[in-house]
Structure formats: C-alpha cells, structure tokens
Amino acid sequence: MKLIFTLACLCAATVFSATASAAVVNYSFAGTVTDDPLGSGYTTFTGSFNFESTTPDGIAGDPSTAAYAQSGPTWGVGLVFNGSDTVNVFGSLNILITNNVGGTDQFGVLAQQGSSTVSITLVDFTQSVFSSDALPVAPLTLVNFASRTLSWETPAGTLQGTLTSLTLNSAPIPETGTLPMLALGLAATTWAARRRMR
C-alpha cells in the first residue's frame, strides 16, 4: 500500500513539475515627449507593459534575433500622458531582441490594436547588455541603453518620446525543475521498496 502511495506521489510530482505556469514579467516606465506633430500638448508620459517569460521564440533558428509574440486582451502597452490622458494599446504584443546585430544589442516592445501602434526601442551600442537573444527576466537597466525611444503611431501622426526611467515591478519565480523532482520521486520509491522488503 505504501508503494502505491509513493508511486502516486511520484506521478503527481512529475506532472506538477512538468506543467509550466505562465510567469509574467511587468515593467513600468516614464519619459518626456520630444516630438508632438499631433498638437496634443503632451509633455510627459508614464506607462507599463508585461510579457510571459515562457513565450517561445518565433525565430528559433536564429541565435542573434528573437521575436516573442503574445496576443489577447491582457498583452500590450498602457500609456498615461501628462498624468491624465490614457491610451491603451492591447491585443497584440511582440518583444523583439537582437544580440550583437549590426553593432548593437536591442530590446523592443511593439504593441498593436487597430490602427494604433506603440513601440519602445532600447539600443545598446556597446553590445554588452545581452549575451543571447533569450527573453530577459533579470531587470533591464535603462542607463545601459544609449537610445531609449517611445513612439505612438496613429493615422493622424506619430508622437515621439524618450524614456527617463524603467522599473521592473515583477519577475518570474524560478520553478522547481522536472529532473530534481523526478530524482526525488525515484529515491522515495526505492526507499519504500527496500523498506517493504525488510
């Protein structure tokens, strides 16, 4: 009976550890408007975006360039201009990463909804921020990027801005790996079998 219980625990541990839960990474940012052809009078902005750290790379065969696409009503960029006017662009979000391409490392956020697009582009000309094109789950530090632009594109024109702050609000908690859980289950099974034989 104990062996059956142990085997059931082993199966549950294996299934639990193999099931990857979505690990959401959330950033907030702030900045100043540098070009306002819309004539809106906006001078400052704040906002946020999030992405799942478990999203697969859409360009898996290229080790230097990655695109992590997510769609649905929770994925996008939220903006607030001058502390009061809200612009939400949700529905489609792409995180774009390049590592040592054209003399730069780049981190890009591209959100689209209808005819509205918000993009954030961070460029490191020293090629030292990224060591691969994997999604960064460690905090990005704004001072490591020489170029830090935001653009909001609408049919009426494109507003441009520069980020002055970027803050990681939440990061994924590393999950227990499948192999250690499996090893623990096998050890428990072996121990229970030996104990039963006595």
Rosetta blueprint (number, residue, H / E / L):
1 M L
2 K H
3 L H
4 I H
5 F H
6 T H
7 L H
8 A H
9 C H
10 L H
11 C H
12 A H
13 A H
14 T H
15 V H
16 F H
17 S H
18 A H
19 T L
20 A L
21 S L
22 A L
23 A L
24 V E
25 V E
26 N E
27 Y E
28 S E
29 F E
30 A E
31 G E
32 T E
33 V E
34 T E
35 D E
36 D L
37 P L
38 L L
39 G L
40 S L
41 G L
42 Y L
43 T L
44 T E
45 F E
46 T E
47 G E
48 S E
49 F E
50 N E
51 F E
52 E E
53 S L
54 T L
55 T L
56 P L
57 D L
58 G L
59 I L
60 A L
61 G L
62 D L
63 P L
64 S L
65 T E
66 A E
67 A E
68 Y E
69 A E
70 Q E
71 S E
72 G E
73 P E
74 T E
75 W E
76 G E
77 V E
78 G E
79 L E
80 V E
81 F E
82 N L
83 G L
84 S L
85 D E
86 T E
87 V E
88 N E
89 V E
90 F E
91 G E
92 S E
93 L E
94 N E
95 I E
96 L E
97 I E
98 T E
99 N E
100 N E
101 V E
102 G L
103 G L
104 T E
105 D E
106 Q E
107 F E
108 G E
109 V E
110 L E
111 A E
112 Q E
113 Q E
114 G L
115 S L
116 S E
117 T E
118 V E
119 S E
120 I E
121 T E
122 L E
123 V E
124 D E
125 F L
126 T L
127 Q L
128 S L
129 V L
130 F L
131 S L
132 S L
133 D L
134 A L
135 L L
136 P L
137 V L
138 A L
139 P L
140 L L
141 T L
142 L H
143 V H
144 N H
145 F L
146 A L
147 S E
148 R E
149 T E
150 L E
151 S E
152 W E
153 E E
154 T E
155 P L
156 A L
157 G E
158 T E
159 L E
160 Q E
161 G E
162 T E
163 L E
164 T E
165 S E
166 L E
167 T E
168 L E
169 N E
170 S E
171 A L
172 P L
173 I L
174 P L
175 E L
176 T L
177 G L
178 T H
179 L H
180 P H
181 M H
182 L H
183 A H
184 L H
185 G H
186 L H
187 A H
188 A H
189 T H
190 T H
191 W H
192 A H
193 A H
194 R H
195 R H
196 R H
197 M H
198 R L
